[in-house]
Amino acid sequence: MFQRNKFDFLLVIPVVFLLILSVAFITSVFPTKLPDLILFILVSLAIFLIFSFIDLEILLSLSPFLFLLSVFLLISVFLLGNVTRGSFRWIPLGSFTIQPSEFIKPFFALFSSWYWYRNKFSDKNLLVYLLFFFPAFVLIFLQPDLGSTLVLFSIFTGMVLFSGVKLKNLLILVIIFLLALPCFWFFLKDYQKTRVVNYFNPYSDPLGDGYNVIQSTITVGSGGLFGRGFGKGTQSHLSFLPERHTDFIFASAAEEFGFTGTTIILILYMILFLKMLSIANLTEDRQNFLLVLGLLFYLSFQTMVNIGMNIGILPITGITLPFLSYGGSSLLTNMISLGIIENISRKNRREGTLVIR
């Protein structure tokens, strides 16, 4: 008997290439951060292996506890966290910091799959699910971290869609959401409102609130077809581009490697997300099916929003690009998600064991 239980290379290889590109980009635009990035990658690879081989049943049974622990960390940000640029997002841990709003993303997907596997869709069960979701949503929003708030909402929305909701209930939820959406404006911080306004007309304040989106689009456009070359990006190296190693690393890549380089990046993400979708499609266990989808919603939505704001078609929200941006908390949570999906893929292959006689 031959068992194909090794790693799913079509899932792992795109991420390996993205990590290699991340090292290259950080070496170019922010070389002093390279030692920390190497450390983050090594630790995250160990985390990936742990979650690739951990018993999924045990992990899912612990998901309510992990989710509540994540909520507790969100609360502790306001008690122990440092204020950075007016936001409570990071908890100091020695010479490093952790960002709890990153860790809650995979753990909320875990909890959601556990919850909807055990509960059929009903108004009551939706209300209970909403009661779990809402405190985390509000805590992240109050930090304020609009980007992570939207990512968490994407997981919530995706999981409700696949919870067995009927079309009538879905239409009611959509109508309620659309009616409530204008009210959301009044809870935004002033700078968040300004970002939305400047999305439509960034040149109304080119040296102020419109600066980031203008510089990002200039940086992307300056790369042309093949880019300026490694280490030759003027916008990033002369510090015109803000957050060139985190939120706007895609723009940095576009400047140095051009349309050709960014197309390769997009292809890597496409391969990764299509492979995740394939794994979900091959998963017979509904709980694992929901889990893969939840993680796919989170990673694909975050990728779409980050690239969208880099090229100026979406408002600036302050969100990292999975596997490519610099950031320890972001990379660790991305690799937790990848490890879980790899675990499910291995389970699929074990159940589809090939017998050779």
N, C-alpha and C positions, 0 to 999 in steps of 0.2 A: 504494500500500500504506500502510495506517495502522497504526502500531505503538503499542500502549498500554504504553509503558515508563516512564511517570511514576511518582511515588511512589504506594504503596498507601495512600490517604488513610484508609481504614477501619482500617488498622493504626496510622497516625501520629496521627490526630486525637484518639483517646482519651488518648494519652500527652501531647499538647499541652495538653489540658484538665487533666490531672493535674498537669502542671508549673505551670500557671497557678494551680491551687488550692494547690499547694505554696508558691508565692510568697505567696499571700494568707494562708495559715495561719502561715507563718514571720513575716510582717509583723505579724501579730496577737500571737502568743505569744512570739516571740523576735526582735524587730526588729534587734537588733545583729548577728544572723547573716545578715541579708538580703544585704549586699554579697558575702559569700562564696558564698551560694547562687546569686546571679546569675552570678558567675564560674564556678561549677560547671556551671550550665546551659549557658553559652556554650561552655565547653570540651567538655562532653559532646555538644552538638549537632555540633561539629566532628568528634568521634570517631564519632558516628552516621553522618555523611556519608562518612567514610573507609571504614567497614565496610559501608556500603550499596553502594559501588562497587568495592571491592577484588575481585580475582579469587578466587572461592571455592576453586578448585582449589589455588591457591597457599596460601591460608589453611589449608585442610585438610591440605595436605602439611607445613605448618609446625606443625600442632597438637601432635605429640609434643614438639617443642622448646618450644612455648609452655606446655604443661602442666608439663614438667620445670622450666622457668624459674619457674613459679608455685610449685612445690614448694620450689625454692631460696629464694624470697622468704619462704615460710613458715618455713624454717629460720633465715633471717636475722633474723626477728622476735625470736628468743631471743638473738641476738647484738647487734643494733642497736636493738631496740625499747624503747619506754618502758613502764614498768609503770603502768597506769591502773586504779584500783580492783581491784588484785590480778591483772590480766590482761595478758598480752603479746599485743597485737593490732595495734599501730600502729607504723610506722616513721617517725620525724621526717624531714620534707623541707622545710627552710626553716621558714616560718611555718605550714606545713600538715603533715598526716600522711597516710600511705597505709595501707590495711588489706589485706594480701595475701589474707586469707581471702575477701574479696569477689572479687578478680580471678580466683581459681582456679575459680570457678563456671562462667562461660561457657567458659573454656579446657578444663575437664574435660568439658563437654558436646561441645566440638569434638573433643577427643581420642577420646571414647567413640564418636562417630559414625564417625570415621575408623577406629577399631579394629574395630568390629563390622561395618562394610561390607566389610572385608578378611578377616574371620574368621567362619566359621560357628560356631554354638554347639556347644561340647563341654566336657567336664569340664576338659580341659587349657586351652582358651582362656578359660574362666571363671576358672580359677586364675591365669592370667597377668594377666587384667584385674583380679582382686582384688589381685594384687601391686602393680599400679600405683596402685590406689585406696587401699590400706590406709595407706601412709606419709602421704599427704595427710590422710586421715581422722584419724589419730592426732595429727599435728602441730596440726591445728585444735582437736581435743579437748583437747590439753594446754595451749592458750593461757590459760585455757580459753574456748571459744566454742561452746557447745552449739547455739545457733541455726544457725550456719553449718555445723556438723557434720551436723545433721539435713538441711539443704538439700543438701549434697553427697551424703548417703546417698539422698535422694529421686532425684537424677539417676542414681546408680548403680542403684537399684532399677528405675527406669523403663526404663533402657537395657537391662538384663538381660531385662526382660519383653518387649521388642521385638527381642531379639537372635536370635529363633528358638528359644527354649528350649521344650522339650517339657513337657507337663503333668506327667509323672512327675518330671522334674528340678525343675520349679517347686515341686511339693509338698514335695520333699525339702528344697529351699532354705528354704521357709517354716517347716518343722518345725525345721530347724537354727537359724533365726533366733529362733523362739519359745522354744527351749530355751536359747539363749544370752542372750536378753533380760534375765532376772533377774541374770545375771552383770554386765551393764552397770551395774547399780546400784552395785556396789562400786568402780567407777572414777570415779563422780561426785564432785565436790568437795562439801564439807559444805553450802555455800550452795545448790548445785544440788539436793541431796537435800531441803533445807528448802523450796525452791521447789515441788518436786513434792508434798511433804506438805501445804504450805499451799494448794496448788491445791484439795485436797479440803476443807480447813477453814481458810481464811485468817484467820478471826476468832479462831483459837487464839493468834495473836500479831499483833494489829491494828496495833501501833506498831512492830513489827520486820519480820520476814520476810513477813508478810502484808500489809504496808502498800501495796506497789505495786499488787497486784491489787485491793485494796479501793478505793483512790483512783481507779484506772482505771474500775472499774465504776460508782462514784459519779459520775464525770465524764461517762461515756456516758449514764447515766440522767438526769442533771440537764439535759441538752439538750432533753428532751421531744420534741415533734413538729417544731417549727420552730427550736429552739435559742434561746440567750440573745441572739444577735446578734453581729455581727463586733466583736471586741475586748472583748467583755463576759463572757468566760468566767472565772468566779471560781476554779475549781479550778486552771486552768492559770496564770492571771495572778498568783495568790497563792502559786504554787509548791507547792501541795499535790500536784499531779500530777508525778511524776518523769519526766525525759527527755521532756518535753512536745513537743519538736520533732523527736525521732528515733523511738524505739521506740513512744511513745504518742501520735503525732500523730493517729492515727485517733480516739482519745478526745478530743483537743483539738477536732477537727473536729466530733465528735458534740455536744460541749457548746455550741459556738457556732452550729452550723447544724442541729442536731437530727437526728431520724430522716430527715427529708426530704433533708438534705444528704448524710448517709452513704449513703442509698439511691442518690443520683446517683453517688457514688463507686463503689459496688458495681456499678452498671450500666456505668460506664466500664471497670472491670476485666473484666466479663463480655463486653463487646463486644471488648475487646482479646484475651482468651484464646480466645474463639470464632473470631476472625479468624485467630489463630495456628494453631488446629486446622484451619481451612479451608485455610490455606496448606499445612500438612502433608499434608492429604488430596489436594490438587491436585499435589503434588510427585511426579514420576515417578522421579526419581533417589533410590534408597534411601538413599544417604549423606546427602543433604540432608533427606530425610524424617526420618531418625534425629536429625539435628542440630536441626531445628525442635522435635521432641518433647522432646529433652534440655533445650533452653532453656525450653520451655513448662513442663516439670516443675519446673524451678528457680524460675521467676518465679511460677507459680501456687501452688506449695507455700509459698513465702516469704510471699506475700500472705495465704494462708489461715491460716498460723501467727500472723502478726502481728495480724490482725484478731481471730482466736480468742482470743489472750491479752489483747487490749484489752477484749473484752467478757466476759472471765472464764470462757470455756469451754475454754481450753487453758492449760497452765502458762506462766509467764513464762520466756522463753528469751533475750531480748535480741536482737531481730532487726528490721531496718528494713522499712518498707512501700515496695515498689518504686515509683519515680517520684514519691513523695509525701514521704517522710521526708527530713530534712536529712542530708547526708553526701556528700562528694565521691567517695569510692571506690565507694560503693553506686550512686550515680547514673551514674558512668562505666561500671561493669560492666553496669548495666541498659541503657544506651544502646548499648554494644557488642553486647549480645544483640539489641536491637531492630534495629540496623543489619544484623546478619547475617540476621535473618528478613526484613527488607525486601529485602535482596540476593536471597534465595531467591525471594521473591514476584515481583520483577522478572524473574528468570530464568523463572519459570513463565509470566509474561505474554508474554515474548519467544517462548517455545516455543508459546504459544497465539495467535500473531499473527493479527489480524483482517485479512482481505484484502477491500478494497473495489474493485470493478471498475466 
